């Protein structure tokens, strides 16, 4: 299964070929994309990225690692998460979950598990960049003691991005 880490209800694992349809559906879902980008990802971009992840285990020369978020009991793919390595002990994290799984605590559970996982691997600085309209994610990182660092205009996608960090 290529488990990365687990929480009480979730498995965070490497993507497999059987995840493609769910992966594609996730990154073309209008509600999900609303908080990630202003445009729907092109099908060929998703195919190419997915193939690169399967082949190399990451994107952009190893800088971005993407994994599946799965419900343990149901063995159901509910989303994807990523880490973007910035410096040796600094990392940016993020996730996307299908809307029908929103408001069930899965985002918070994932983030708590990810922080513990990164702490065990000696990361010192975790960054989360969030669309300013994504109030649920903002509340979640604040609840987990992330500190507001900056508000930045994302010129590529034309939205205000709020940057938080957690020093561990």
Phi and psi in degrees as a GROMACS rama.xvg file:
@    title "Ramachandran Plot"
@    xaxis  label "Phi"
@    yaxis  label "Psi"
@TYPE xy
62.1676  51.3987  UNK-2
-64.7672  135.437  UNK-3
-98.076  -52.6717  UNK-4
-161.217  168.859  UNK-5
-138.107  158.797  UNK-6
-122.008  -169.891  UNK-7
-58.6895  -43.3188  UNK-8
-114.288  -7.50587  UNK-9
-121.918  149.29  UNK-10
-114.637  131.482  UNK-11
-108.934  116.026  UNK-12
-140.077  164.849  UNK-13
-65.2315  149.189  UNK-14
-70.8563  148.431  UNK-15
-125.657  165.439  UNK-16
-55.4336  -31.8517  UNK-17
-68.4274  -12.2165  UNK-18
-84.3512  -6.1507  UNK-19
-56.2538  -50.3188  UNK-20
-59.3669  -44.4498  UNK-21
-64.3246  -41.7531  UNK-22
-60.1858  -47.5551  UNK-23
-63.9564  -44.1595  UNK-24
-62.3202  -38.5946  UNK-25
-62.0725  -47.6739  UNK-26
-87.8327  10.6028  UNK-27
-122.152  3.06447  UNK-28
-74.8882  122.678  UNK-29
-61.0401  -37.5015  UNK-30
-68.4396  -38.6439  UNK-31
-67.9687  -47.7743  UNK-32
-64.789  -26.9294  UNK-33
-52.5404  -33.6133  UNK-34
-101.425  3.27503  UNK-35
-114.467  -41.2473  UNK-36
-156.164  162.011  UNK-37
-90.2291  -5.88701  UNK-38
-127.957  147.787  UNK-39
-70.5017  138.471  UNK-40
-66.5386  139.673  UNK-41
-70.8376  144.812  UNK-42
-57.019  -43.3192  UNK-43
-67.1328  -30.1736  UNK-44
-67.2299  -42.8752  UNK-45
-64.5979  -44.9717  UNK-46
-59.8084  -48.4549  UNK-47
-62.7031  -44.3113  UNK-48
-63.8174  -43.8302  UNK-49
-61.9855  -43.8435  UNK-50
-63.4524  -38.6245  UNK-51
-66.1717  -40.1577  UNK-52
-61.956  -44.8073  UNK-53
-65.3934  -39.6653  UNK-54
-75.0256  -46.7333  UNK-55
-106.783  -13.3757  UNK-56
84.7581  -1.77431  UNK-57
-164.044  178.764  UNK-58
-120.088  162.565  UNK-59
53.2263  55.0273  UNK-60
57.4623  41.4721  UNK-61
85.0594  0.051112  UNK-62
-77.9472  -30.0456  UNK-63
-118.53  121.053  UNK-64
-110.927  129.319  UNK-65
-119.138  136.455  UNK-66
-132.773  165.643  UNK-67
-89.0355  147.16  UNK-68
-110.207  122.325  UNK-69
-129.011  140.421  UNK-70
-72.3122  128.778  UNK-71
-59.4007  -61.0102  UNK-72
-62.6707  -44.066  UNK-73
-85.546  -10.7116  UNK-74
50.4793  48.2586  UNK-75
-113.818  125.56  UNK-76
-67.215  120.829  UNK-77
-118.342  -7.35787  UNK-78
175.994  -170.645  UNK-79
-139.807  154.918  UNK-80
-135.142  160.014  UNK-81
-140.434  158.909  UNK-82
-128.743  140.741  UNK-83
-122.732  111.177  UNK-84
-76.5607  120.972  UNK-85
-97.8639  -52.286  UNK-86
-140.124  -178.593  UNK-87
-53.6777  -45.8029  UNK-88
-117.098  15.4698  UNK-89
-120.797  133.977  UNK-90
-144.984  143.296  UNK-91
-104.191  137.251  UNK-92
-123.577  159.289  UNK-93
-167.634  171.82  UNK-94
-157.953  162.456  UNK-95
-140.369  132.758  UNK-96
-128.129  141.634  UNK-97
-56.0201  139.265  UNK-98
-54.4879  -33.1114  UNK-99
-70.1311  -5.11823  UNK-100
-109.419  4.14977  UNK-101
-70.1663  154.858  UNK-102
65.0475  29.5453  UNK-103
-119.224  5.72746  UNK-104
84.3576  5.10144  UNK-105
-68.7332  -37.0602  UNK-106
-63.0323  -45.9458  UNK-107
-64.0535  -43.4929  UNK-108
-62.2929  -42.9608  UNK-109
-59.7561  -49.7989  UNK-110
-63.7091  -42.3951  UNK-111
-60.1801  -44.0848  UNK-112
-64.2344  -39.7806  UNK-113
-65.8647  -41.1096  UNK-114
-62.019  -45.3669  UNK-115
-61.4376  -43.3152  UNK-116
-60.3493  -46.4148  UNK-117
-68.7378  -34.862  UNK-118
-62.5071  -43.4394  UNK-119
-62.3859  -27.0486  UNK-120
-98.1098  17.3503  UNK-121
66.4543  26.8187  UNK-122
-76.7946  145.383  UNK-123
-111.061  -24.3645  UNK-124
-136.412  116.526  UNK-125
-110.919  128.819  UNK-126
-109.619  139.187  UNK-127
-130.251  123.694  UNK-128
-108.62  127.241  UNK-129
-130.998  137.37  UNK-130
-59.8559  132.265  UNK-131
-60.4217  -18.6426  UNK-132
-82.56  -11.603  UNK-133
-87.5125  73.5915  UNK-134
-60.4936  -38.2831  UNK-135
-61.5888  -44.1367  UNK-136
-69.4823  -36.0161  UNK-137
-62.0919  -47.1708  UNK-138
-60.6033  -38.7491  UNK-139
-63.8121  -49.1559  UNK-140
-67.2526  -34.6467  UNK-141
-66.0331  -39.5809  UNK-142
-61.1771  -30.9417  UNK-143
-94.9163  19.1552  UNK-144
70.1346  23.7245  UNK-145
-71.3005  148.48  UNK-146
-109.204  136.332  UNK-147
-65.5479  127.921  UNK-148
-109.013  -45.7949  UNK-149
-162.479  159.708  UNK-150
-117.129  125.049  UNK-151
-130.206  136.56  UNK-152
-78.0165  117.857  UNK-153
-80.3295  99.2987  UNK-154
-68.9257  -31.4924  UNK-155
-62.2734  -46.7731  UNK-156
-106.99  0.736645  UNK-157
56.1886  56.9246  UNK-158
-145.999  158.46  UNK-159
-81.82  123.821  UNK-160
-109.141  131.142  UNK-161
-101.509  126.951  UNK-162
-105.512  128.32  UNK-163
-119.108  154.592  UNK-164
-137.947  153.435  UNK-165
-129.051  121.364  UNK-166
-94.8943  124.877  UNK-167
